[in-house]
């Protein structure tokens, strides 16, 4: 006879869940990385896999597992930060991810030097509407002023 829910769960797991299922979950957990997912999706996937695999680990091990699967650009910044709890780590990682997204959005909106002065299709010279206003201002400031010509009469 079963007295507790934990016992019932254990008996059901032994009876209906194959050993390969647990091995597959543990393998999935070992290979789990952030990839194209955002930080919250990656963390949720990791948490669900840990629960399904019935793995009980301490907070340090979970944080280490989480860090190892992060994308390198985020991981490099977070390694310099201090954190004690998983919630602290998740909060900081989310902030870094948002900061990196903002920076990449800013870089996409600014033209690079190779883009400045490119010709429109079918034109040989750069069309003035393709060039940003600051491009002209910068050029005007670099051009030395000429002395006025004196006309002889």
PyMOL commands that set and color helices and strands:
alter all, ss='L'
color gray80, all
select helices_A, chain A and resi 5-16+19-31+39-52+59-69+72-78+86-109+128-130+133-142
alter helices_A, ss='H'
color red, helices_A
deselect
rebuild
show_as cartoon
